[in-house]
Amino acid sequence: MTRYFFQIRFVVAAVVAATAISASAAQLSSDAQSAIPHDVQQMVVIDYRVMQNSSAAMELRGQVMPPELKQLEDALRKSGLNDNQDLEQLAFILYRAGGSSDDVRTVGIAQGQFPVQDVLANFRKKKLKATVVRTNKIYPLGSTGMSVVFLDESTMIFGSLSAVKQTLDVRDGIAPGLLTNAPVMDSMRSVDAEPLWSVLDQKGTQTMMKQVLGEAGSVADFDTVKKRLVGSSYTMNFQHGVKFDMSVITGDNFAAATVSSLLNAAVLYKKMSGTDIDKAALEGTVIRSNAGKLEVHFATSDTQFNALLKSPMFQSMVR
């Protein structure tokens, strides 16, 4: 997997156009949380049924979803599940294996009401050989290179064999897990009532802001405050229009104000060089610093959002 987290393009696009999601919470169950490795770089959690029911969200998702996520979702379908009926929530986690910043891996966690015995019977019918890890059986998903394991009838984990094994080690108490990562857990509590949310650690936040700022991120001011970016989170919602909110935690007011100025400069440049559709969308973007945090709020109407999906600015930002 690429070391750069898979939602960079999604965040960049969301600064000017948030995905259309209606109000419904996407909280991770305790079983799911107990299997997530400690060194999370980014976690994205989606109310899958809400996403499926929004044509605008699916259109945006199709444009910005990187190959890594498409591969994971293809693997999920090949497990024998009906994602339109069985799947309620989907989480994608990027984590650093062994704490190494150079070894970033991806694992998916699906929650719902799964016909586990039917799926396992299908695996046996295909004569798939399971990899046994203690009391757990991990099954390969055909030619996808992915594997899957059911923790119970409501939680399944899928990804590369090594990633799935690592989550089982976490769940069984052999390796450290998310529950002991206080900064990420605190960020989760502030956003997990939303239908789509994401949290990023310090490394993930620094990479995201560098990508979002573009050329503005190359200036000396950003290098000065980069190490003060502690973590971040964002949420997306659709209720009386399209909304996106992001919060970046910084070390102090100066760092928040500096990054706020840089991001406002980047938006101003887009306003000057964009089309009328781009300019109208960016008028709905508010960027400010507040008590050591950088806050970004975007809101637009459904009509503007649909037009923005086809704009040159949006297309260039999600390539």
Secondary structure, 3 states (H helix, E strand, C coil): CCCCCCCHHHHHHHHHCCCCCCCCCCCCCHHHHCCCECCEEEEEEEEHHHHHCCHHHHHHHHHHCCHHHHHHHHHHHCCCCCCCCCEEEEEEEEEEHHHCCCCEEEEEEEEECCCHHHHHHHHHHCCCCCEEECCEEEEECHHHCCEEEEEECCEEEEECHHHHHHHHHHHCCCCCEHHHCHHHHHHHHHHCCCCEEEEECHHHHHHHHHHHHHHHHHCHHHHHHHHHEEEEEEEEEECCCEEEEEEEEECCHHHHHHHHHHHHHHHHHHHHHCCHHHHHHHCCEEEEEECCEEEEEEEECHHHHHHHCCCHHHHHHCC
